[in-house]
Amino acid sequence: MAGETILIVEDRRESIVHLANNILKPNGYQVLTAMDGQRGLKRILADKPDLVILDLNLPKMDGLEVLKALQERRVTIPVILSTFYGSEQVAEQALRLGAVDYVVKPYRAEDMLRAIESALQHRPAARTAMNGDQSAHPVDGPMPLTRQLERWVRDMNILTRVGKALVALLDEDRICIRSVEAAIYIIRADYAFLFMPQPQGSHLTLCAIRGPYDQRARLLGLPLDSRFALQVMQRGEALVQPRAPSDVAMFEVVGRPLGPIAGAPLHRAGYTIGVLVAAREPGGAPFNEGDIEWLGGLADYASIALRNARACQYLARSAQPTGLKVQQLDTLRRELEQLRKELQTAAETVQKLGELLESR
């Protein structure tokens, strides 16, 4: 695509200049700008751009307030939210208000261009609504099939980006934090937990947690035998329940009952090395089959990332001044070969999901 008009709503002039001159204009897009939320809303309504790139933190009206105003007016021009890492829960609110995607700053040009190309698929529906066609789907009506497929594609792209970011990390604590934050965002959960088995194998440690009132995930390292997490650990397969079972251990940590709950194991060479759990508030919508697929895919990426980090740690410990022993090198080669196979399996899973979407 080329020639479409994109409105940048951003209060930092250097960010506008970079996005306009280095990404949008070289790829043939026309650019409009606004430096606060109120002016951005006025330009959307008056100029009817093909796409809006909306910053979250804006003066006068923030990004969420702009989205709410557009939703109230049933304006369906596609909006990409631009935000910094750590704002995933706020980004989820934006998606519920109609944003079609979000890009985390600092972003690569190819990531922004990919999000733009995907978002512009919403443009015909946006034009119909803006021209007052009453046949357009209302915001709060049933989601049409095409919108469902677009959401699946968006979620798959997000899972792929998050997975690549996880695998690139070499610190186990950061992997734990990013995994629970991603679980909340990808399957629209209120809570996320990452458990790992203790050395003896029969008990669990709660490594990281994030709830609806946490600004970001917290590392705990707390011995905690969650009944539900142990079930997932023992079965070695994903498990979902319409409401969390009576779980005293979880209640002590969260301080309240949980609603719908889902868990996916982290596998390594046939063993379960952890459990990723997501939950919603009581009364929340139950998790569906797609949610379980996304959670399982995220768990696979988390497992690969942990394997990668541990292999690198092993290499660092083994690299003595006298060099590595032959036996150590053989062990490391086997570890890396297993990691390569697991990365390939994860990539094939994403590809199958894409083929499934195309067949629908």
Secondary structure, DSSP 8 states (H G I E B T S, - for coil): --S-EEEEE-S-HHHHHHIIIIIIGGGT-EEEEESSHHHHHHHHHHH--SEEEEESS-SSS-HHHHHHHHHHTT----EEEEEETT-HHHHHHHHHTT--EEEEES--HHHHHHHHHHHGGGHHHHHHHHTT-TTS--TTS---HHHHHHHHHHHHHHHHHHHHHHHH---HHHHHHHHHHHHHHHTT-SEEEEEEE-TTSSSEEEEEEE-TT-SS-EEEEEE---HHHHHHHHHTS-EEESS----HHHHHHHSS---SEEEEEEEETTEEEEEEEEE--TT-----HHHHHHHHHHHHHHHHHHHHHHHHHHHHHH--TT---HHHHHHHHHHHHHHHHHHHHHHHHHHHHHHHHHH-
